[in-house]
Amino acid sequence: MALIVSISGVRGTIGGRPGENLTPVDIVAFASAYGQWLKKQTGDQAPRVVIGRDARPSGEMVSALVINTLVGSGIDVIDLGLSTTPTVEVAVPKQKADGGIIITASHNPVIWNALKLLNNKGEFISAADGNELLAMIKARDFAFADVHALGKVHTYTQAIEDHIAALLERPEIDTVAIAKAGFTVAVDAVNSTGGLAIPKLLEALGVKNIKKLHCEPTGWFAHNPEPLKEHLGDIMQLVKTEKCDLGIVVDPDVDRLALIDENGEMFGEEYTLVAVADYLLSLKSGPTVSNLSSSRALADLTHAYKAEYHAAAVGEVNVVEKMKAVGARIGGEGNGGVIWPDFHYGRDALAGIALILTHLAKTGLTLSQLRAKYPAYYMSKNKIELQPGMDTAALLKKVEEKYQGERLTTIDGVKIDFADSWVHLRRSNTEPIIRIYTEARSQKEADTLAERFVSELKALI
C-alpha cells in the first residue's frame, strides 16, 4: 500500500494508516492546505473551487471530505459530481472559479484515489506553488472559518455538455463531415465517467452507430484501467465482430485516448498524438512538444511539416510549460494524452476524439491506412518495483556514468539516445516504481533493449 505526495497533489491507496495510505486524515490535510494556499493566492477570503470526480467507489467518500473541508475553510464549492479531468479543467475558467480539484487516480487500479490540484486557469499548479502547498501541509499552516463565514456548495450537472459544446465551436472540428462519413464506433470506458462523456460527444459529432462496452459508470473497472493492448481484448474483438470503423478506449478520468483500428488491432497509444498533430499541422504548421518517454514519430512528423519539435520532462505540467515557452501548435504525452492549446492546456481525450474523427472523415482513410503513413517505431514499457529505502537517484547516476559516451538527457531520469533506438529510465511520479521505456525499429529490438536494461538495473541494485 502506498501514499505518494507530489507538487501536483496526493495519490494513494484507500484505507490503512495516515501518512502511509490515502486516509481521511490525509485527504482533509491536503484539502485544508489547498484552501489556505488558494486564499493566499487570490487575497480572497471566499474563493470558489470546482470539484469533479471519476466513478471509482471511493470517489464519493473522498469528494465529501474535500468539499466539506473547503466549506469549513470558508470556500464556496461548485460540485460537478461525476465528471472527467478535462471537463473540470474547462469548467474552472467557465465558472469563473479560483481553482479546481479533480478526484481521480487516473489509470491506477480501483484501490487507489487521488487529489489533482488546479489553478484559476484550469491548469495543474506549478512546481513552485506545489512546493509552497507541501510546506503548508508539513507545518499544518491552515486555519478554518467561523460559523458566519462557512462556504456554500452549489451543484452543477451540465459541465460535460458545456465541455462538448465548447469543443464543437472550434472551426477545426467538422461535424458535417463526420456525420456524412457514417462511422460505426465502439467505446470502452472501463466503467467510469467516459461512459457518460464519450457517447454524448459522439452523438453531438453526428455519429449514429455507437457500440458501448463497459460504459456504466459503476467505478468497478471491468479490466485493468490502463489502456494498454494486454487489457483490451474485449473491445478489439467487439470492433471485428460488429465491423466497426474504429474503437475508442479511455482511462477512468478520460485524459488518455487509445484507438483500435478497423481490423481490431491497436493503433498505438503513442500514435494518438501523432495523428492529431498530423491533422492540425496540415492546417497550420508550428512547433510540437512531447515528453521524453514519447515516440520519435512526432519529431519525424513535425520535421516533415518544416517545424520544430521539443522534448519536455515527463508530467503534464512540464509539457505545458514547454508548450507555452515555444508556442506549440500541439503537444502532449505518448500515453495517448493530447494537449491542444487553442482549446485548453490539459490532456483531453474528448478533443482527441473530435480531431481524429474529423481527420478520418476529411481524408477518407481508415485508421490502419492512417497509421501506415507514419514512421514505424515500436515501444516496450517495463518497470521495476521500488523497495523501501532504495536510492533511485544514485542508481540512475550509475547508469548515466556507464553510458556517458552516448547522447544523454538527464532533465528527468536518464534517457539514452542510440542511433536507431532509445531507452528512458525514470522514477514514476504516480507509483513506487522505476519505469523503463524503450523504442526501436522493431518490437523484438525494443523488447530486447528493455530486457537488457531491466537486467542491468537489477545488477546495479
Secondary structure, DSSP 8 states (H G I E B T S, - for coil): --EEEETTEEEEEBSSSBTTBB-HHHHHHHHHHHHHHHHHHH--SS-EEEEEE-S-TTHHHHHHHHHHHHHHTT-EEEEEEE--HHHHHHHHHHTT-SEEEEE--TTS-TTEEEEEEE-TTSSB--HHHHHHHHHHHHHT------GGG---EEE---HHHHHHHHHHTSTT--HHHHHHHT-EEEEE-TTSTHHHHHHHHHHHHT--EEEEES-S--S--SS-SS--GGG-HHHHHHHHHTT-SEEEEE-TTS--EEEE-TTS-B--HHHHHHHHHHHHHHHS---EEEETTS-THHHHHHHHTT--EEEE-SSHHHHHHHHHHHT-SEEEETTTEEE-TTT-SSB-HHHHHHHHHHHHHHH---HHHHHHHS---EEEEEEEE--TT--HHHHHHHHHHHTTTSEEE-SSSEEEE-SS-EEEEEE-SSSSEEEEEEEESSHHHHHHHHHHHHHHHHHH-
